[in-house]
Amino acid sequence: MKQSYFIAFMLLLFIVLPRLTHSLVNPDPSLGNELSIELIQES
């Protein structure tokens, strides 16, 4: 049971973290787009 909670938590992190970083880098949108593109290509 604990394992499934852990997996769900990790999935949540993977969904929420990019949005947080995107909002932090929002003042410079071009940089944010480059970062997100790099992250997508790496994964």
Backbone as CSV, one residue per row, in Angstrom:
resi,resn,N_x,N_y,N_z,CA_x,CA_y,CA_z,C_x,C_y,C_z
1,MET,0.843,-1.211,0.000,0.000,0.000,0.000,0.875,1.256,0.000
2,LYS,1.925,1.234,0.816,2.792,2.421,0.878,3.423,2.699,-0.475
3,GLN,3.781,1.631,-1.209,4.453,1.818,-2.490,3.571,2.572,-3.475
4,SER,2.291,2.228,-3.529,1.397,2.905,-4.481,1.269,4.388,-4.126
5,TYR,1.222,4.717,-2.831,1.179,6.129,-2.432,2.446,6.835,-2.893
6,PHE,3.588,6.168,-2.751,4.868,6.758,-3.150,4.886,7.025,-4.650
7,ILE,4.420,6.057,-5.431,4.397,6.225,-6.896,3.483,7.380,-7.278
8,ALA,2.312,7.452,-6.653,1.374,8.541,-6.952,2.008,9.886,-6.601
9,PHE,2.727,9.938,-5.465,3.385,11.174,-5.045,4.445,11.598,-6.054
10,MET,5.227,10.624,-6.542,6.262,10.943,-7.518,5.639,11.463,-8.807
11,LEU,4.553,10.831,-9.256,3.870,11.296,-10.464,3.387,12.727,-10.273
12,LEU,2.838,13.007,-9.097,2.365,14.360,-8.803,3.526,15.346,-8.900
13,LEU,4.672,14.962,-8.330,5.846,15.844,-8.378,6.236,16.128,-9.822
14,PHE,6.260,15.069,-10.651,6.674,15.252,-12.050,5.723,16.181,-12.780
15,ILE,4.436,16.196,-12.354,3.463,17.073,-13.016,3.567,18.498,-12.474
16,VAL,3.764,18.628,-11.162,3.709,19.948,-10.522,5.027,20.719,-10.678
17,LEU,6.154,20.017,-10.559,7.448,20.704,-10.597,7.659,21.514,-11.871
18,PRO,7.405,20.949,-13.072,7.597,21.756,-14.290,6.744,23.015,-14.279
19,ARG,5.521,22.919,-13.750,4.655,24.105,-13.715,5.216,25.136,-12.750
20,LEU,5.750,24.673,-11.607,6.338,25.604,-10.644,7.542,26.309,-11.258
21,THR,8.424,25.545,-11.864,9.618,26.143,-12.462,9.219,27.087,-13.590
22,HIS,8.175,26.716,-14.348,7.718,27.576,-15.439,7.204,28.909,-14.896
23,SER,6.462,28.866,-13.798,5.934,30.112,-13.230,7.064,30.940,-12.620
24,LEU,8.114,30.265,-12.107,9.257,30.993,-11.553,10.037,31.695,-12.666
25,VAL,10.134,31.046,-13.828,10.899,31.590,-14.947,10.001,32.444,-15.844
26,ASN,8.763,32.668,-15.411,7.797,33.389,-16.229,8.269,34.773,-16.683
27,PRO,8.998,35.548,-15.841,9.449,36.864,-16.288,10.250,36.800,-17.592
28,ASP,10.924,35.662,-17.847,11.665,35.500,-19.100,11.101,34.279,-19.837
29,PRO,10.034,34.468,-20.618,9.348,33.326,-21.217,10.205,32.543,-22.207
30,SER,11.080,33.216,-22.951,11.897,32.494,-23.930,12.817,31.501,-23.217
31,LEU,13.396,31.916,-22.103,14.252,31.024,-21.335,13.448,29.843,-20.822
32,GLY,12.247,30.103,-20.326,11.393,29.027,-19.827,11.075,28.032,-20.923
33,ASN,10.793,28.532,-22.130,10.488,27.630,-23.239,11.694,26.768,-23.583
34,GLU,12.888,27.364,-23.583,14.101,26.592,-23.884,14.302,25.504,-22.834
35,LEU,14.091,25.848,-21.570,14.274,24.872,-20.503,13.281,23.732,-20.644
36,SER,12.018,24.054,-20.892,11.005,23.004,-20.999,11.292,22.113,-22.205
37,ILE,11.768,22.702,-23.292,12.101,21.898,-24.478,13.252,20.952,-24.141
38,GLU,14.262,21.444,-23.433,15.391,20.594,-23.045,14.919,19.453,-22.166
39,LEU,14.044,19.769,-21.187,13.538,18.735,-20.287,12.759,17.680,-21.059
40,ILE,11.949,18.110,-22.022,11.151,17.153,-22.799,12.071,16.271,-23.638
41,GLN,13.117,16.853,-24.228,14.023,16.071,-25.059,14.817,15.076,-24.211
42,GLU,15.197,15.462,-22.991,15.984,14.573,-22.136,15.166,13.368,-21.696
43,SER,13.897,13.576,-21.353,13.081,12.478,-20.826,12.615,11.525,-21.919
